[in-house]
Amino acid sequence: MTNILCIGAGYVGGSTMPIIASHCPDHRIVVVDINEERIAAWQSDELPIYEPGLDEIVRQTRGKNLFFSTDVNRHIAEADIIFVSVNTPTKTFGRGAGKAADLQYWEKTARQILEHSTSSKIVVEKSTLPVRTAEAMERILNSNGNGLHFDVLSNPEFLAEGTAVQDMQSPDRVLIGGRETGSGQKAIETLVEIYAQWVPRERILTTNLWSSELSKLVANAFLAQRISSINAISALCEKTEADVNEVAHAIGRDARIGPYFLRASVGFGGSCFKKDILNLVYLCEHYGLFEVARYWEQVVKMNEYQEARFASNMVASMFNTCLEPPSKPTQTTRANHPRWKCVAPYWKNAPTSSSPIHTRSKMRAWTWENWQNV
């Protein structure tokens, strides 16, 4: 029996570990988190996340070979394989703020694994991380003086909200990256054997560490790029009286393009696409690839343009106003006031959808008098 630990009981850890438990009854899977309320929810009938079919799988495996706990240190010591699935938000301060990934939770987890490990282990990156992060994790973990050896693998998730269970049950591919050494290849094969319990071998891809880490960022960047591309064409369609749905259908029938992610919309939302593209932009800037960085940054700018254009069209259809303005908000609250956000970009003499992208800071610069003149 292999003891598998997942550090992080959020969306990724909570969606993937029950599937592994259901297909690997001979392995013991423990999901840990320092958030007691979250762990209590996983142990109840009201799970902290919703995915179709997930609750049934959790009920079938929980207490048998799937367990949830807040005792992180004890389970680190007992584990043979550790999946690291902690949050990696965008940095809000310091070098790379606004673009680079914040790895403070990842680093704390790596040091916690080092402190409480009593045997050699395989550590698997499940979080979305910048390329070459595994190198830093290896440096931390193998700095121990106890003769322990840690093999670090990259195994990014490719889940979509609403289909996470299906994506894990029948994935397009499972990607596993590791070192091209004897122990690294052995660690890869160990993880391959786990997934091979239900995933056909031809869908399990093995690469070096850096290819695997980068593939996750690039996959999200390419998906977001398709959304921004069709949204850019939707603006042209509105000017030329073409139907963007018909255009999308026509180009989607080309086998080289395909029909997916070609639905024009307000733009991509959520946290992953924007976060991962900006992370990619920062990496390109770090390595001096400024033209490449600007190319990918334009995907985000096009998304912001589409959001502003959509809002502008809505306001224009309502005679350039929304509701009667409430009492005058204070300087400290007006920037977050719903009315202020709604009409700020569309005042008399304010930027329009055809102007360069107007940022929130520009919106805040307009005065109360401008607001009243809408």
C-alpha positions as CSV (number, residue, x, y, z in Angstrom):
1,M,0.0,0.0,0.0
2,T,1.2,3.5,-0.9
3,N,0.5,6.4,1.4
4,I,-0.5,9.4,-0.7
5,L,-0.8,12.8,0.8
6,C,-2.3,15.9,-0.7
7,I,-1.5,19.2,1.0
8,G,-4.3,21.6,0.2
9,A,-8.0,20.7,0.3
10,G,-9.1,23.4,-2.1
11,Y,-10.6,23.0,-5.6
12,V,-7.7,21.1,-7.2
13,G,-6.9,18.8,-4.3
14,G,-10.5,18.2,-3.5
15,S,-11.4,17.3,-7.1
16,T,-8.5,15.1,-7.9
17,M,-7.8,13.0,-4.8
18,P,-11.3,11.3,-4.5
19,I,-10.9,10.2,-8.1
20,I,-7.5,8.6,-7.4
21,A,-9.0,7.0,-4.3
22,S,-11.9,5.5,-6.2
23,H,-9.6,3.9,-8.8
24,C,-6.8,2.9,-6.4
25,P,-8.4,1.1,-3.5
26,D,-5.1,-0.4,-2.4
27,H,-3.6,3.1,-1.8
28,R,-4.3,5.3,1.2
29,I,-5.1,8.9,0.3
30,V,-5.1,11.7,2.9
31,V,-6.0,15.3,2.1
32,V,-4.8,17.8,4.7
33,D,-5.4,21.5,5.2
34,I,-4.8,24.0,8.0
35,N,-8.3,25.3,7.5
36,E,-10.4,23.4,10.0
37,E,-13.8,24.5,8.6
38,R,-12.8,23.3,5.1
39,I,-11.8,19.9,6.4
40,A,-15.0,19.7,8.5
41,A,-16.9,20.4,5.3
42,W,-15.1,17.6,3.4
43,Q,-16.1,15.2,6.3
44,S,-19.7,16.3,6.1
45,D,-22.6,15.8,3.6
46,E,-22.1,19.5,2.4
47,L,-18.8,19.5,0.5
48,P,-17.0,22.9,0.2
49,I,-17.1,22.7,-3.6
50,Y,-19.6,21.5,-6.1
51,E,-18.8,19.3,-9.1
52,P,-21.3,17.0,-10.7
53,G,-20.8,13.5,-9.3
54,L,-18.1,14.4,-6.8
55,D,-20.2,14.0,-3.7
56,E,-21.1,10.4,-4.6
57,I,-17.4,9.5,-5.2
58,V,-16.4,11.1,-1.8
59,R,-19.2,9.2,0.0
60,Q,-18.0,5.9,-1.6
61,T,-14.4,6.3,-0.6
62,R,-14.4,8.5,2.5
63,G,-13.4,6.5,5.6
64,K,-12.2,3.6,3.4
65,N,-9.1,4.8,1.6
66,L,-9.8,8.5,1.5
67,F,-9.4,10.6,4.6
68,F,-9.4,14.3,5.5
69,S,-7.3,15.8,8.3
70,T,-5.8,19.0,9.8
71,D,-2.8,17.1,11.2
72,V,-0.4,18.1,8.4
73,N,2.8,17.2,10.2
74,R,1.9,13.7,11.1
75,H,0.7,12.8,7.6
76,I,3.9,14.3,6.0
77,A,5.9,11.9,8.1
78,E,3.8,8.9,7.0
79,A,3.5,9.8,3.3
80,D,5.4,8.1,0.4
81,I,4.1,10.5,-2.2
82,I,3.1,14.1,-1.5
83,F,1.0,16.2,-3.9
84,V,1.4,19.9,-3.2
85,S,-1.8,21.8,-4.2
86,V,-1.6,25.1,-2.4
87,N,-2.7,28.5,-3.7
88,T,-0.3,30.5,-5.9
89,P,-2.0,33.9,-6.5
90,T,-0.5,36.8,-8.3
91,K,2.0,38.9,-6.3
92,T,0.6,42.1,-4.9
93,F,3.9,43.7,-3.8
94,G,7.6,43.3,-4.4
95,R,9.4,42.4,-7.6
96,G,7.0,41.2,-10.3
97,A,3.9,42.5,-8.5
98,G,0.8,42.3,-10.6
99,K,2.3,39.6,-12.9
100,A,4.5,37.1,-11.1
101,A,3.2,34.2,-9.0
102,D,3.3,34.6,-5.2
103,L,5.1,31.4,-4.1
104,Q,5.1,32.1,-0.3
105,Y,2.6,29.3,0.5
106,W,4.5,26.9,-1.8
107,E,7.8,27.7,0.0
108,K,6.3,27.3,3.4
109,T,4.9,23.9,2.4
110,A,8.3,22.8,1.0
111,R,10.0,23.8,4.3
112,Q,7.3,22.0,6.3
113,I,7.8,18.8,4.3
114,L,11.6,19.1,4.9
115,E,11.1,19.6,8.6
116,H,8.7,16.7,9.3
117,S,9.9,14.1,6.8
118,T,11.5,10.9,8.3
119,S,11.9,9.1,5.0
120,S,12.7,9.8,1.3
121,K,9.6,10.8,-0.7
122,I,8.3,11.8,-4.1
123,V,6.9,15.4,-4.1
124,V,4.5,16.2,-6.9
125,E,3.8,19.8,-8.0
126,K,0.0,20.0,-8.6
127,S,-0.3,23.8,-8.3
128,T,0.3,25.9,-11.4
129,L,3.8,27.2,-11.0
130,P,6.4,29.1,-13.0
131,V,8.9,27.1,-15.0
132,R,12.0,26.1,-13.0
133,T,10.1,26.2,-9.7
134,A,10.9,22.5,-9.1
135,E,14.6,23.4,-9.1
136,A,14.0,25.7,-6.1
137,M,11.9,23.0,-4.4
138,E,14.6,20.4,-4.9
139,R,17.2,22.8,-3.4
140,I,15.1,23.3,-0.3
141,L,14.1,19.6,0.2
142,N,17.5,18.1,-0.5
143,S,19.3,20.6,1.9
144,N,18.5,18.2,4.8
145,G,21.4,16.6,6.6
146,N,19.6,13.3,7.3
147,G,20.5,11.5,4.1
148,L,16.9,11.8,2.8
149,H,16.3,12.1,-0.9
150,F,13.3,13.9,-2.5
151,D,12.3,13.5,-6.2
152,V,10.2,16.4,-7.4
153,L,7.7,15.8,-10.2
154,S,5.4,18.1,-12.1
155,N,1.9,16.9,-12.6
156,P,-0.3,19.9,-13.6
157,E,-4.1,19.6,-13.6
158,F,-6.2,20.4,-16.6
159,L,-9.6,20.6,-15.0
160,A,-12.5,22.8,-16.0
161,E,-15.1,23.9,-13.5
162,G,-18.3,22.0,-14.0
163,T,-16.5,19.0,-15.7
164,A,-13.7,18.3,-13.2
165,V,-14.9,14.8,-12.4
166,Q,-15.2,13.9,-16.1
167,D,-11.9,15.5,-16.8
168,M,-10.2,13.3,-14.2
169,Q,-12.1,10.2,-15.1
170,S,-11.4,10.4,-18.8
171,P,-8.6,13.0,-19.4
172,D,-7.3,14.1,-22.8
173,R,-3.8,13.6,-21.3
174,V,-2.0,13.2,-18.0
175,L,1.2,15.1,-18.0
176,I,4.1,14.0,-15.7
177,G,7.5,15.8,-15.8
178,G,10.6,14.7,-13.9
179,R,14.4,14.7,-13.9
180,E,16.2,12.7,-16.5
181,T,18.1,10.7,-13.9
182,G,17.7,7.2,-12.7
183,S,15.8,8.2,-9.5
184,G,13.8,10.8,-11.5
185,Q,12.7,8.3,-14.1
186,K,11.8,5.8,-11.3
187,A,9.7,8.4,-9.6
188,I,7.9,9.2,-12.9
189,E,7.1,5.5,-13.4
190,T,5.7,5.3,-9.9
191,L,3.2,8.1,-10.6
192,V,2.5,6.6,-14.1
193,E,1.5,3.3,-12.5
194,I,-1.1,5.2,-10.3
195,Y,-2.7,6.9,-13.2
196,A,-2.5,3.8,-15.4
197,Q,-5.1,2.2,-13.1
198,W,-7.8,3.9,-15.2
199,V,-6.1,6.1,-17.8
200,P,-4.8,4.4,-21.0
201,R,-1.0,4.5,-21.2
202,E,-1.0,6.4,-24.5
203,R,-2.7,9.3,-22.8
204,I,0.0,9.5,-20.1
205,L,2.7,11.9,-21.3
206,T,6.1,12.1,-19.7
207,T,8.5,15.0,-20.2
208,N,11.3,16.7,-18.4
209,L,10.4,18.9,-15.4
210,W,10.6,22.2,-17.3
211,S,8.4,21.2,-20.2
212,S,5.7,20.0,-17.8
213,E,5.7,23.2,-15.7
214,L,5.6,25.4,-18.8
215,S,2.9,23.4,-20.6
216,K,0.3,24.3,-18.0
217,L,0.9,28.0,-18.5
218,V,1.0,27.7,-22.2
219,A,-2.2,25.6,-22.4
220,N,-4.2,28.3,-20.5
221,A,-2.6,31.1,-22.6
222,F,-3.6,29.4,-25.8
223,L,-7.2,28.9,-24.6
224,A,-7.4,32.5,-23.5
225,Q,-5.9,33.6,-26.8
226,R,-8.7,31.9,-28.8
227,I,-11.3,33.7,-26.7
228,S,-9.7,37.1,-27.2
229,S,-9.3,36.4,-30.9
230,I,-12.9,35.6,-31.6
231,N,-13.9,38.6,-29.3
232,A,-11.7,40.9,-31.4
233,I,-13.5,39.6,-34.6
234,S,-16.9,40.2,-32.9
235,A,-16.1,43.9,-32.8
236,L,-15.4,43.8,-36.5
237,C,-18.5,41.8,-37.2
238,E,-20.7,44.5,-35.5
239,K,-19.2,47.2,-37.8
240,T,-19.6,45.1,-41.0
241,E,-22.9,43.5,-40.2
242,A,-21.4,40.0,-40.3
243,D,-22.7,37.5,-37.8
244,V,-19.9,36.4,-35.5
245,N,-21.6,33.1,-34.7
246,E,-21.6,32.2,-38.4
247,V,-18.0,33.3,-38.8
248,A,-17.0,31.2,-35.8
249,H,-18.9,28.2,-37.2
250,A,-17.3,28.6,-40.6
251,I,-13.7,28.8,-39.4
252,G,-14.4,26.1,-36.7
253,R,-15.1,23.6,-39.5
254,D,-11.5,23.8,-40.5
255,A,-9.9,20.8,-38.9
256,R,-6.7,22.9,-38.3
257,I,-8.6,25.3,-36.2
258,G,-11.5,23.3,-34.6
259,P,-14.7,24.6,-33.0
260,Y,-13.7,24.9,-29.4
261,F,-13.3,28.3,-27.5
262,L,-14.7,30.2,-30.5
263,R,-17.9,31.6,-28.8
264,A,-17.8,35.4,-28.7
265,S,-18.6,36.7,-25.2
266,V,-17.9,39.4,-22.7
267,G,-14.5,37.8,-22.2
268,F,-12.8,35.2,-20.1
269,G,-13.4,35.5,-16.4
270,G,-12.3,33.5,-13.3
271,S,-8.8,33.7,-11.9
272,C,-6.7,31.2,-13.9
273,F,-6.4,32.6,-17.4
274,K,-5.5,36.1,-16.5
275,K,-3.2,35.0,-13.7
276,D,-1.4,32.4,-15.8
277,I,-0.9,34.7,-18.8
278,L,0.5,37.5,-16.6
279,N,2.8,34.9,-15.1
280,L,3.9,33.9,-18.6
281,V,4.5,37.6,-19.4
282,Y,6.6,38.1,-16.3
283,L,8.7,35.0,-17.2
284,C,9.3,36.3,-20.7
285,E,10.3,39.7,-19.3
286,H,12.6,38.0,-16.8
287,Y,14.4,36.2,-19.7
288,G,14.6,39.4,-21.8
289,L,12.0,38.2,-24.3
290,F,10.1,41.5,-24.3
291,E,8.5,41.1,-27.8
292,V,7.1,37.8,-26.7
293,A,5.9,39.3,-23.4
294,R,4.0,42.1,-25.2
295,Y,2.4,39.6,-27.5
296,W,0.9,37.6,-24.7
297,E,0.0,40.7,-22.7
298,Q,-2.1,41.8,-25.6
299,V,-4.4,38.8,-24.9
300,V,-5.3,40.3,-21.5
301,K,-5.6,43.8,-22.9
302,M,-8.0,42.5,-25.6
303,N,-10.1,40.9,-22.9
304,E,-10.3,44.1,-21.0
305,Y,-11.2,46.0,-24.2
306,Q,-14.1,43.5,-24.8
307,E,-15.4,44.0,-21.3
308,A,-15.3,47.8,-21.6
309,R,-16.9,47.6,-25.1
310,F,-19.7,45.3,-23.9
311,A,-20.5,47.7,-21.0
312,S,-20.3,50.7,-23.3
313,N,-22.8,49.1,-25.7
314,M,-25.2,48.3,-22.8
315,V,-25.1,51.8,-21.5
316,A,-25.5,53.3,-25.0
317,S,-28.6,51.2,-25.5
318,M,-30.0,52.8,-22.3
319,F,-29.5,56.3,-23.6
320,N,-26.1,56.6,-21.9
321,T,-27.3,56.3,-18.3
322,C,-28.3,53.6,-15.8
323,L,-30.1,54.8,-12.8
324,E,-30.7,58.1,-11.1
325,P,-27.5,58.9,-9.1
326,P,-27.7,58.5,-5.3
327,S,-26.5,61.0,-2.9
328,K,-22.9,62.2,-3.5
329,P,-20.5,59.5,-2.3
330,T,-17.4,60.5,-0.4
331,Q,-14.0,60.6,-1.9
332,T,-13.0,57.4,-0.1
333,T,-16.1,55.4,-1.2
334,R,-17.1,56.7,-4.6
335,A,-14.6,54.7,-6.5
336,N,-16.3,51.5,-5.3
337,H,-19.8,52.7,-5.6
338,P,-22.0,50.7,-8.0
339,R,-23.3,53.8,-9.7
340,W,-19.8,55.2,-10.0
341,K,-18.4,52.0,-11.6
342,C,-21.4,51.8,-13.9
343,V,-21.2,55.2,-15.5
344,A,-17.7,56.4,-14.8
345,P,-16.3,55.4,-18.2
346,Y,-19.2,56.8,-20.2
347,W,-19.5,60.4,-19.1
348,K,-19.4,63.4,-21.3
349,N,-15.8,63.8,-22.5
350,A,-14.8,60.5,-20.9
351,P,-13.0,57.7,-22.8
352,T,-15.2,55.7,-25.1
353,S,-14.9,52.1,-26.2
354,S,-12.9,53.3,-29.2
355,S,-10.4,55.1,-27.0
356,P,-7.3,53.4,-25.6
357,I,-8.1,51.0,-22.7
358,H,-9.2,53.1,-19.7
359,T,-8.0,51.7,-16.4
360,R,-9.7,52.0,-13.1
361,S,-7.2,54.7,-12.0
362,K,-8.4,56.8,-14.9
363,M,-12.0,56.2,-14.0
364,R,-11.3,57.5,-10.5
365,A,-9.8,60.7,-11.8
366,W,-13.2,62.0,-13.0
367,T,-14.9,64.4,-10.7
368,W,-18.4,64.4,-9.2
369,E,-19.3,67.3,-11.5
370,N,-18.5,65.0,-14.5
371,W,-20.8,62.4,-13.0
372,Q,-23.7,64.8,-12.6
373,N,-23.4,65.8,-16.2
374,V,-24.1,62.4,-17.6
